[in-house]
Amino acid sequence: MDFTYSFRNNNKREVEKFVGIEIFTTSDIEGIGGIYKDRYKDFIVKEITESGKILEIKEDRQSPPFLRGRDRFTTFNLIKINKDTFNALREISKVLNISRENIFYSGLKDKCSISVQKVSIRGNFVKEFKKLKIRDLFLRSITPSKKPVMLGSNRGNNFTITIRNIQDINQLEARIKNILEILNHRGFPNYFGLQRFGTYRPNSHLIGRYLLQGDYKKAFQEFVSTTYSTESKNLSKKRYKIGKSLEKPKALKNKYNEFPTSLNYECRLIKHIINHPKDYRGAFDKLNPDVLNLIINAFQSYIFNKMLSLRVTKGISLFKPIKGDVIALLDEVNGHTTDVKYIYGNSYDDYLKEAINLNRAIIVLPIIGFSSDLNEFPLMKGLFNEIIDNEKIDPCILQSQFLSDFNLKGSHRAMTTKPIGLKINELVDDDVYIGKRKLKIEFSLNKGSYATMLLRELMK
């Protein structure tokens, strides 16, 4: 069939370029190849709390009593196996009849993984949680608390990842060590990874753009019926039939009955159009606000990725500031960027370069929002304008009500990031792909950074 978006080879590099991910720190070193997430057990994610504690999968502390007048929330470690965070929380809320608005978490974790993260629910559910049984979900270290876990309150995440099916080449271990040494020393581009956009259907940023433009029909079509060559042909055919039936209520209902119920968000949108033909704006009211927030975030993330790639394409260093760059100081405890920023190209440049060398400062790029003033980012302002001109993006969309509704006023993000404690745990014969090698590595990243962006440097 003819796809709306067709990639020549349907490989990851093509999809990455589609969302603005284009350059490598280690471009002069050949990658080791291989595959990851071959099994969910090969990708283990453990949240690092604000205090710096790495949550453990099997950790389970005894629950103290819930004290009325002091405790308002029940906080626990959520261990999930091969489930995304939204679906896991939806299952918990459904079983316990808890409003989604009363559930709080710090960040999203990969679906194809074993992960552990802190979650809070308003009210006293200590007894209910101890009895709760949901397949592939485990609630441990259940603790009453005065305050909930807050979005973004974690320090970062710890990863233990197995890469399989690696060709057993000469000097394999030396090549691995060489790449890891560079990543430890210099870091890598702090791109928003494919998870932010969709691995097989990388279009969240396009949906976000159409919503910001107020084109709800186009946003609906992109969400539901646009076809991608990276998605299964069977599903693409079903999406195509839905798209052809949008103006025919009876036909749409028939095609909806054939549509996979597992695609929960698409089903909600389609069902609304069946009941309220052409009300595309109303359809998006059926989605969880968290989902809409992520979609708008995806557009912001795309612009960030494009600015980063364009900068390097123009021959500007990832690691050495030039005039007009913005340097943010890093906090001493977590290594996160602070709001203390300086424009490079003035009398204090020597101090800023020293701070960068000491890992106390870093070059940052803007995350655009409704309050963004790109005059505060002299170098990147020109690159931003070049991108929106090339892509015919109306800058007025930055005043969209969506940005205000989700308080997306704009911020900044480190252009590069460094792993913490990156090391080889084992390099041995692969027990699944006979004749090949498997590599297990461990490292931590600050919140908001993607392990997959480190893996692409190593594997290519």
Number of C-alpha atoms within 10 A of each C-alpha: 9 11 16 13 12 12 14 9 11 14 11 16 13 15 22 18 14 17 28 23 25 20 18 18 18 20 10 7 15 14 18 22 16 19 14 19 16 16 13 19 16 18 22 23 25 23 29 24 18 13 11 14 13 19 19 17 20 12 10 13 12 9 15 11 11 20 12 9 7 11 17 19 25 24 29 26 25 23 22 25 21 18 20 16 19 15 12 20 19 15 15 18 17 11 11 12 10 16 12 15 12 13 21 19 21 21 20 15 22 18 20 19 22 23 31 28 27 27 22 25 25 21 17 20 17 19 11 10 17 14 9 14 13 13 10 12 19 19 22 22 18 24 21 26 21 14 15 21 22 15 11 14 16 23 23 24 28 24 18 20 24 24 23 25 22 20 14 14 11 8 9 16 14 10 17 19 15 15 20 22 14 14 21 18 11 17 20 24 26 23 29 22 23 24 16 20 26 15 15 17 18 20 23 26 23 21 24 24 24 19 25 22 21 16 14 20 16 19 24 23 18 19 20 21 24 20 26 22 19 21 15 12 14 8 15 22 16 18 22 20 19 25 19 13 16 20 14 12 16 12 15 21 19 13 20 21 10 12 18 12 12 8 10 11 16 20 16 16 22 24 16 18 21 19 12 13 15 16 15 20 17 14 22 20 13 13 15 13 14 11 13 19 17 18 22 23 23 27 26 22 24 25 20 26 26 20 25 27 21 20 16 14 12 9 8 14 11 18 17 12 21 15 12 18 20 24 25 26 22 21 15 10 9 14 17 20 21 13 11 11 18 19 21 22 15 11 8 11 17 12 10 24 18 12 17 20 13 10 15 18 24 29 26 24 24 24 21 23 20 18 15 17 14 16 11 16 22 16 19 22 18 13 17 21 15 14 16 13 12 9 9 9 13 12 11 10 18 21 15 15 15 20 21 14 11 15 13 20 16 16 15 20 21 22 20 20 23 23 22 15 13 18 16 17 13 12 16 12 17 16 12 12 12 9 12 17 21 22 21 17 18 18 19 23 22 19 19 19 23 20 20 15 18 25 17 17 22 23 17 16
